[in-house]
């Protein structure tokens, strides 16, 4: 359980740092670029993927490139969502992306659904709609920020689900998880670095590079600890799934209220409760 708690803390700390760094004048895009530099190196050292024997012909490069573009793009959307919508709503939207992933599993991968899974998906969709509705109920003077917040919340929800589906499809083609993850990180770093070099003529300031590398350490630690928890609790994956998602949502809500004084409206609180119920239902569905 300690691994799950540590992974959840890493996930929430990433959100906190992204929100704090924006207020301190850091460039989110530059940080995201260099986050993938350290994440790539740590992924190689920890998982030891066999990159020397990659089949150039059999590797789905178009998927790797697509994920290499999506990863930094959605990470940037996450930073924008934290800025405009806050940690509480962003963490709920990010974690409930699993609802769209499960729907894709049903329609694309022909995965069978039971009653609990259907209830969990219904609760999850209701939770996301609830937090979007709560964000829409803003003062008229904040209409532009409100629209931006709703837009980035929706992108976070859909984007993380799309990444999950593409990753599942990649590994389904026979590409090992460690290899696919390392290739995605490397591709994300190269493509995002190329983008900022072309658009800003700089690879980033020293403070943004260092902050980004620190962010990458947390990003990778989140993944590594989560995978390690699944390995140690291989007979009870539902506990890992539920524990991780519930802890992230609760810790995110706590940090949003305590650190950033975010106001939790009744509709947001209702969405939070629905989201937790959704995760619990889906966890039970995985265990039966």
KEKE-3310 file (N, C-alpha, C; in steps of 0.2 Angstrom, whole numbers, plus 5000, padded with zeros to 4 digits):
npx = (5004:5011:5018:5008:5002:5014:5015:5003:5005:5016:5010:5001:5009:5016:5005:5003:5016:5016:5006:5011:5023:5019:5014:5026:5033:5039:5041:5029:5029:5043:5047:5040:5045:5059:5056:5053:5066:5073:5064:5065:5078:5078:5068:5075:5086:5079:5069:5076:5074:5075:5082:5091:5088:5077:5064:5064:5055:5044:5040:5027:5029:5021:5012:5020:5026:5014:5010:5021:5019:5006:5008:5017:5008:4996:5000:5003:4990:4986:4993:4987:4974:4975:4978:4967:4955:4958:4965:4957:4946:4953:4961:4950:4945:4956:4958:4946:4946:4948:4935:4931:4941:4937:4925:4930:4937:4926:4920:4930:4940:4932:4929:4921:4907:4901:4888:4892:4902:4896:4888:4898:4904:4893:4892:4904:4904:4893:4900:4910:4902:4896:4906:4910:4899:4898:4909:4905:4896:4900:4905:4899:4910:4920:4919:4927:4939:4932:4926:4939:4943:4934:4936:4949:4948:4940:4948:4959:4952:4948:4960:4969:4963:4963:4977:4979:4971:4978:4991:4988:4984:4996:5004:4997:5000:5012:5023:5034:5030:5040:5049:5040:5036:5048:5052:5042:5044:5056:5053:5044:5052:5061:5053:5045:5056:5061:5051:5050:5063:5061:5051:5054:5068:5076:5082:5077:5077:5089:5083:5071:5074:5080:5070:5061:5067:5067:5053:5051:5057:5048:5037:5041:5044:5031:5025:5034:5032:5019:5018:5026:5019:5008:5015:5019:5006:4999:4989:4978:4973:4963:4964:4975:4972:4960:4965:4975:4968:4958:4966:4973:4963:4957:4969:4972:4960:4961:4974:4970:4960:4967:4980:4978:4967:4955:4938:4925:4912:4894:4890:4903:4907:4898:4901:4914:4911:4903:4913:4922:4914:4912:4925:4926:4916:4921:4933:4928:4922:4933:4937:4929)
npy = (4994:5006:5009:5012:5024:5032:5033:5040:5052:5057:5060:5070:5079:5083:5090:5101:5107:5111:5121:5130:5134:5140:5152:5157:5161:5152:5143:5133:5125:5123:5117:5105:5099:5096:5088:5076:5072:5068:5058:5049:5044:5039:5029:5020:5016:5010:5001:4994:4992:4983:4990:4989:4978:4981:4979:4986:4985:4979:4987:4998:5012:5023:5024:5026:5039:5046:5045:5051:5064:5067:5065:5076:5086:5084:5085:5098:5103:5099:5107:5119:5117:5116:5129:5136:5129:5123:5112:5102:5099:5096:5085:5076:5075:5070:5057:5051:5048:5035:5030:5033:5026:5013:5012:5013:5001:4992:4995:4994:4985:4974:4970:4962:4968:4969:4971:4980:4987:4994:5002:5009:5016:5024:5032:5038:5046:5055:5061:5069:5077:5084:5091:5099:5106:5113:5121:5129:5137:5151:5168:5182:5190:5182:5174:5171:5165:5154:5147:5143:5135:5125:5120:5115:5106:5096:5092:5086:5076:5068:5067:5060:5048:5044:5042:5031:5021:5020:5016:5004:4998:4998:4989:4978:4974:4968:4975:4977:4983:4991:4995:5001:5012:5019:5022:5031:5041:5046:5050:5060:5069:5073:5078:5088:5096:5100:5107:5119:5124:5128:5137:5146:5148:5144:5132:5132:5140:5140:5138:5133:5121:5114:5113:5106:5094:5089:5088:5078:5067:5065:5062:5050:5042:5041:5033:5021:5017:5014:5004:4994:4992:4985:4974:4968:4966:4957:4948:4955:4967:4976:4982:4990:4999:5005:5010:5019:5029:5034:5039:5049:5058:5062:5067:5077:5085:5089:5096:5106:5114:5117:5122:5131:5137:5134:5135:5123:5120:5115:5107:5103:5096:5086:5080:5075:5065:5057:5053:5046:5035:5029:5025:5015:5006:5002:4996:4985:4979:4974:4964:4954)
npz = (5000:5003:4991:4982:4989:4988:4974:4971:4978:4971:4959:4962:4967:4956:4949:4959:4958:4945:4945:4954:4949:4937:4943:4948:4937:4928:4913:4906:4895:4891:4903:4902:4891:4895:4905:4899:4895:4907:4911:4901:4902:4915:4914:4905:4913:4924:4920:4910:4896:4880:4869:4859:4851:4843:4832:4817:4806:4812:4822:4828:4822:4818:4828:4840:4837:4836:4850:4855:4851:4857:4871:4877:4873:4879:4892:4893:4891:4903:4912:4909:4912:4926:4929:4925:4929:4941:4954:4960:4951:4940:4943:4946:4933:4925:4931:4929:4916:4913:4911:4898:4892:4895:4888:4875:4876:4875:4863:4854:4857:4860:4873:4887:4896:4913:4925:4936:4930:4920:4928:4935:4924:4921:4932:4932:4920:4924:4934:4928:4920:4930:4936:4926:4924:4936:4935:4925:4931:4934:4938:4928:4924:4923:4912:4900:4906:4911:4900:4895:4905:4905:4892:4893:4903:4897:4887:4894:4900:4889:4882:4890:4891:4877:4876:4884:4877:4865:4870:4875:4863:4857:4865:4863:4850:4852:4856:4870:4886:4893:4882:4873:4882:4884:4871:4868:4877:4873:4860:4863:4869:4859:4848:4855:4859:4847:4842:4851:4848:4835:4836:4846:4846:4856:4868:4880:4896:4909:4922:4919:4912:4923:4932:4924:4923:4936:4937:4928:4935:4945:4937:4931:4942:4947:4938:4938:4952:4952:4943:4949:4960:4955:4951:4963:4969:4960:4960:4964:4956:4956:4968:4967:4957:4962:4974:4969:4961:4969:4980:4973:4969:4981:4988:4979:4979:4993:4993:4984:4990:5003:5000:4989:4991:4984:4980:4984:4976:4978:4967:4962:4973:4973:4961:4964:4974:4966:4957:4965:4969:4957:4954:4964:4960:4948:4952:4959:4949:4941:4950:4950)
capx = (5000:5015:5019:5002:5002:5019:5014:4998:5009:5020:5005:4998:5015:5017:5000:5005:5022:5014:5002:5015:5028:5016:5014:5033:5036:5042:5038:5026:5031:5050:5047:5037:5050:5064:5053:5054:5073:5075:5060:5068:5084:5076:5065:5080:5089:5075:5066:5081:5071:5080:5082:5096:5085:5070:5063:5063:5050:5038:5038:5022:5032:5016:5009:5025:5026:5007:5010:5026:5015:5001:5011:5018:5002:4991:5003:5002:4983:4985:4995:4982:4968:4976:4978:4960:4950:4960:4968:4951:4942:4958:4962:4944:4944:4961:4957:4940:4948:4947:4928:4932:4946:4933:4921:4934:4939:4920:4918:4936:4943:4927:4929:4914:4905:4896:4883:4896:4906:4891:4886:4904:4905:4888:4894:4910:4902:4890:4904:4913:4897:4894:4912:4910:4893:4900:4914:4901:4893:4905:4903:4900:4916:4925:4917:4933:4942:4927:4926:4945:4944:4930:4939:4955:4946:4937:4954:4962:4948:4948:4967:4972:4959:4966:4984:4978:4969:4984:4996:4985:4984:5003:5007:4993:5004:5018:5028:5034:5028:5046:5051:5035:5036:5055:5052:5037:5047:5062:5050:5041:5057:5064:5048:5044:5062:5062:5045:5052:5069:5059:5046:5057:5075:5080:5080:5074:5082:5092:5079:5065:5077:5081:5063:5058:5070:5064:5046:5052:5059:5042:5033:5043:5042:5024:5024:5037:5029:5012:5019:5029:5013:5004:5019:5018:4999:4997:4983:4973:4974:4958:4966:4980:4968:4956:4969:4979:4963:4955:4970:4975:4957:4957:4974:4971:4955:4964:4979:4967:4957:4971:4985:4976:4960:4950:4931:4922:4904:4890:4891:4910:4907:4894:4905:4919:4907:4901:4919:4925:4909:4913:4931:4925:4912:4925:4937:4924:4920:4939:4939:4924)
capy = (5000:5011:5010:5016:5030:5036:5035:5045:5058:5060:5062:5076:5084:5086:5095:5106:5111:5114:5126:5134:5136:5145:5158:5160:5164:5147:5142:5126:5121:5121:5112:5098:5096:5093:5082:5069:5070:5064:5053:5044:5041:5035:5024:5016:5014:5007:4995:4991:4990:4980:4995:4987:4973:4983:4977:4992:4984:4977:4992:5002:5019:5029:5024:5029:5046:5049:5046:5056:5071:5067:5065:5083:5090:5083:5087:5105:5104:5098:5113:5124:5115:5117:5136:5139:5125:5121:5105:5098:5097:5093:5078:5071:5074:5066:5050:5048:5047:5028:5029:5033:5020:5007:5012:5011:4994:4989:4996:4993:4978:4969:4968:4961:4972:4967:4977:4985:4991:4999:5007:5013:5021:5029:5037:5042:5051:5059:5065:5073:5082:5088:5096:5104:5111:5117:5126:5134:5142:5156:5175:5184:5193:5177:5170:5169:5160:5149:5143:5140:5130:5119:5117:5111:5100:5091:5089:5082:5069:5064:5066:5054:5041:5042:5039:5024:5017:5019:5012:4997:4995:4997:4983:4973:4973:4964:4979:4977:4990:4995:4997:5006:5018:5022:5025:5037:5047:5048:5053:5066:5074:5075:5082:5094:5100:5102:5112:5125:5127:5131:5143:5151:5148:5142:5125:5134:5144:5135:5136:5129:5115:5110:5112:5101:5088:5087:5086:5071:5062:5064:5059:5043:5039:5040:5027:5016:5015:5011:4997:4990:4990:4980:4968:4965:4964:4955:4944:4960:4973:4981:4986:4995:5003:5009:5014:5025:5034:5037:5043:5055:5062:5064:5071:5083:5089:5092:5101:5112:5117:5119:5126:5136:5140:5133:5134:5117:5121:5109:5103:5100:5091:5080:5076:5071:5059:5052:5050:5041:5029:5026:5021:5009:5001:4999:4992:4979:4975:4971:4959:4948)
capz = (5000:5003:4984:4979:4992:4985:4967:4971:4980:4965:4954:4965:4968:4949:4948:4963:4955:4938:4946:4958:4944:4933:4947:4949:4930:4924:4907:4907:4889:4892:4908:4900:4886:4898:4909:4895:4895:4913:4911:4896:4905:4921:4911:4903:4919:4929:4916:4906:4889:4875:4863:4854:4846:4841:4825:4813:4802:4815:4827:4825:4823:4818:4835:4844:4835:4838:4857:4856:4851:4862:4878:4879:4871:4885:4898:4892:4893:4911:4915:4907:4916:4933:4929:4924:4932:4948:4955:4962:4945:4935:4945:4944:4925:4923:4934:4926:4909:4913:4909:4891:4890:4896:4883:4869:4876:4873:4856:4849:4859:4861:4880:4890:4902:4918:4928:4940:4925:4917:4933:4936:4919:4921:4938:4930:4915:4928:4938:4924:4918:4936:4937:4920:4925:4942:4932:4920:4935:4936:4938:4921:4923:4922:4906:4896:4909:4912:4894:4894:4910:4903:4887:4895:4907:4892:4884:4899:4901:4882:4880:4894:4888:4871:4877:4887:4872:4860:4873:4875:4856:4855:4868:4860:4844:4854:4859:4877:4889:4894:4876:4871:4886:4883:4864:4868:4881:4869:4854:4865:4870:4852:4845:4859:4859:4840:4842:4854:4845:4829:4837:4851:4844:4862:4871:4887:4901:4914:4928:4916:4911:4929:4935:4920:4924:4942:4935:4925:4940:4948:4932:4930:4949:4948:4933:4941:4958:4950:4939:4954:4965:4951:4951:4970:4970:4954:4961:4966:4952:4958:4974:4965:4953:4966:4978:4966:4958:4975:4983:4969:4969:4988:4989:4974:4982:4999:4991:4980:4996:5008:4997:4984:4993:4979:4983:4981:4975:4979:4961:4962:4979:4971:4956:4968:4977:4960:4954:4970:4968:4950:4954:4968:4956:4942:4955:4961:4942:4939:4954:4949)
cpx = (5004:5017:5014:5001:5008:5018:5008:5001:5013:5016:5002:5003:5016:5012:5001:5011:5020:5011:5007:5020:5026:5016:5021:5036:5040:5038:5036:5029:5038:5051:5045:5042:5056:5062:5054:5061:5075:5071:5063:5074:5083:5073:5070:5084:5085:5072:5070:5078:5077:5079:5086:5093:5078:5070:5060:5056:5043:5036:5033:5025:5027:5013:5014:5026:5019:5007:5015:5023:5010:5003:5012:5012:4997:4994:5003:4995:4982:4987:4990:4976:4969:4976:4971:4955:4952:4962:4962:4948:4947:4959:4956:4944:4950:4960:4951:4940:4947:4940:4928:4936:4942:4928:4924:4936:4932:4919:4924:4939:4938:4927:4922:4913:4900:4892:4887:4900:4902:4889:4892:4905:4899:4889:4899:4908:4898:4894:4908:4908:4896:4900:4912:4904:4895:4905:4910:4898:4897:4902:4904:4906:4922:4924:4922:4937:4938:4927:4933:4946:4940:4933:4945:4953:4944:4943:4958:4959:4949:4955:4970:4969:4962:4973:4983:4976:4975:4990:4994:4985:4991:5006:5003:4996:5010:5024:5028:5033:5034:5048:5046:5036:5043:5055:5047:5040:5053:5059:5047:5046:5060:5059:5046:5050:5063:5056:5048:5058:5066:5055:5049:5064:5079:5077:5077:5080:5084:5087:5073:5068:5078:5074:5060:5061:5068:5057:5046:5054:5053:5037:5035:5042:5035:5022:5027:5034:5023:5013:5022:5023:5009:5008:5018:5011:4996:4990:4977:4974:4969:4960:4971:4976:4964:4960:4972:4974:4960:4959:4972:4969:4957:4962:4974:4966:4958:4969:4976:4964:4962:4977:4983:4970:4955:4943:4928:4914:4901:4891:4897:4910:4903:4898:4911:4916:4906:4908:4922:4920:4910:4920:4930:4921:4917:4930:4934:4923:4927:4940:4934:4925)
cpy = (5006:5014:5014:5023:5035:5038:5040:5052:5061:5063:5069:5081:5087:5091:5102:5110:5114:5121:5132:5138:5141:5152:5161:5162:5158:5146:5134:5122:5118:5116:5105:5095:5093:5088:5076:5067:5066:5058:5047:5040:5037:5029:5018:5012:5009:5000:4991:4988:4988:4984:4993:4982:4975:4982:4984:4991:4983:4982:4997:5010:5024:5030:5028:5037:5049:5050:5051:5063:5072:5068:5073:5088:5090:5085:5095:5107:5103:5104:5119:5123:5117:5125:5139:5136:5123:5114:5100:5095:5094:5086:5073:5070:5069:5058:5047:5047:5039:5026:5028:5028:5014:5007:5010:5004:4990:4989:4994:4986:4973:4966:4967:4965:4968:4973:4982:4989:4996:5004:5012:5018:5026:5034:5041:5048:5057:5064:5070:5079:5087:5093:5101:5109:5116:5123:5131:5139:5147:5163:5177:5187:5188:5172:5167:5163:5153:5144:5140:5134:5124:5116:5112:5105:5094:5088:5085:5075:5065:5062:5060:5047:5039:5039:5032:5019:5015:5015:5005:4994:4994:4990:4977:4970:4969:4968:4979:4983:4994:4998:5003:5013:5022:5026:5031:5043:5050:5053:5060:5071:5077:5080:5088:5099:5104:5108:5119:5128:5130:5137:5148:5152:5147:5135:5126:5137:5138:5133:5132:5122:5111:5109:5106:5094:5085:5085:5079:5066:5060:5060:5052:5039:5037:5033:5021:5013:5011:5004:4992:4988:4985:4974:4964:4963:4962:4951:4949:4967:4978:4985:4992:5001:5008:5013:5020:5030:5037:5041:5050:5060:5066:5069:5078:5088:5093:5097:5107:5116:5121:5124:5132:5139:5140:5132:5128:5119:5115:5104:5099:5094:5084:5076:5072:5065:5054:5049:5045:5034:5026:5022:5015:5004:4998:4994:4985:4975:4972:4965:4953:4945)
cpz = (5000:4996:4981:4982:4989:4978:4967:4973:4975:4960:4956:4965:4961:4948:4952:4960:4949:4940:4950:4953:4939:4936:4948:4942:4926:4918:4906:4901:4890:4898:4906:4895:4890:4904:4906:4894:4901:4913:4907:4899:4911:4919:4909:4908:4923:4925:4912:4899:4884:4869:4858:4849:4844:4834:4821:4809:4806:4821:4824:4826:4822:4825:4840:4843:4837:4846:4859:4856:4856:4869:4880:4878:4877:4891:4899:4894:4900:4914:4915:4911:4923:4934:4929:4928:4939:4948:4956:4956:4940:4937:4944:4937:4923:4925:4931:4919:4908:4910:4901:4888:4890:4890:4876:4870:4874:4866:4851:4851:4861:4869:4883:4896:4907:4921:4932:4935:4922:4922:4935:4930:4919:4927:4936:4925:4919:4932:4934:4922:4924:4937:4932:4921:4931:4939:4928:4924:4938:4936:4930:4919:4921:4916:4902:4899:4911:4906:4893:4899:4908:4897:4888:4899:4902:4889:4888:4900:4895:4881:4884:4892:4882:4871:4880:4882:4867:4863:4874:4868:4854:4858:4865:4853:4845:4856:4866:4880:4890:4888:4873:4875:4885:4876:4864:4872:4876:4863:4857:4866:4864:4849:4848:4859:4852:4839:4845:4851:4838:4831:4842:4850:4851:4864:4878:4891:4906:4920:4925:4915:4917:4932:4931:4921:4931:4941:4932:4929:4943:4943:4931:4937:4950:4944:4936:4947:4957:4947:4945:4959:4961:4951:4957:4971:4964:4954:4963:4963:4954:4964:4972:4961:4957:4970:4975:4964:4964:4979:4980:4969:4976:4989:4985:4977:4989:4997:4988:4985:5000:5005:4993:4985:4988:4983:4980:4982:4976:4973:4960:4967:4976:4965:4959:4971:4971:4958:4959:4970:4962:4951:4958:4964:4951:4946:4957:4954:4940:4943:4953:4943)
residu = (UNK:UNK:UNK:UNK:UNK:UNK:UNK:UNK:UNK:UNK:UNK:UNK:UNK:UNK:UNK:UNK:UNK:UNK:UNK:UNK:UNK:UNK:UNK:UNK:UNK:UNK:UNK:UNK:UNK:UNK:UNK:UNK:UNK:UNK:UNK:UNK:UNK:UNK:UNK:UNK:UNK:UNK:UNK:UNK:UNK:UNK:UNK:UNK:UNK:UNK:UNK:UNK:UNK:UNK:UNK:UNK:UNK:UNK:UNK:UNK:UNK:UNK:UNK:UNK:UNK:UNK:UNK:UNK:UNK:UNK:UNK:UNK:UNK:UNK:UNK:UNK:UNK:UNK:UNK:UNK:UNK:UNK:UNK:UNK:UNK:UNK:UNK:UNK:UNK:UNK:UNK:UNK:UNK:UNK:UNK:UNK:UNK:UNK:UNK:UNK:UNK:UNK:UNK:UNK:UNK:UNK:UNK:UNK:UNK:UNK:UNK:UNK:UNK:UNK:UNK:UNK:UNK:UNK:UNK:UNK:UNK:UNK:UNK:UNK:UNK:UNK:UNK:UNK:UNK:UNK:UNK:UNK:UNK:UNK:UNK:UNK:UNK:UNK:UNK:UNK:UNK:UNK:UNK:UNK:UNK:UNK:UNK:UNK:UNK:UNK:UNK:UNK:UNK:UNK:UNK:UNK:UNK:UNK:UNK:UNK:UNK:UNK:UNK:UNK:UNK:UNK:UNK:UNK:UNK:UNK:UNK:UNK:UNK:UNK:UNK:UNK:UNK:UNK:UNK:UNK:UNK:UNK:UNK:UNK:UNK:UNK:UNK:UNK:UNK:UNK:UNK:UNK:UNK:UNK:UNK:UNK:UNK:UNK:UNK:UNK:UNK:UNK:UNK:UNK:UNK:UNK:UNK:UNK:UNK:UNK:UNK:UNK:UNK:UNK:UNK:UNK:UNK:UNK:UNK:UNK:UNK:UNK:UNK:UNK:UNK:UNK:UNK:UNK:UNK:UNK:UNK:UNK:UNK:UNK:UNK:UNK:UNK:UNK:UNK:UNK:UNK:UNK:UNK:UNK:UNK:UNK:UNK:UNK:UNK:UNK:UNK:UNK:UNK:UNK:UNK:UNK:UNK:UNK:UNK:UNK:UNK:UNK:UNK:UNK:UNK:UNK:UNK:UNK:UNK:UNK:UNK:UNK:UNK:UNK:UNK:UNK:UNK:UNK:UNK:UNK:UNK:UNK:UNK:UNK:UNK:UNK:UNK:UNK)
# end
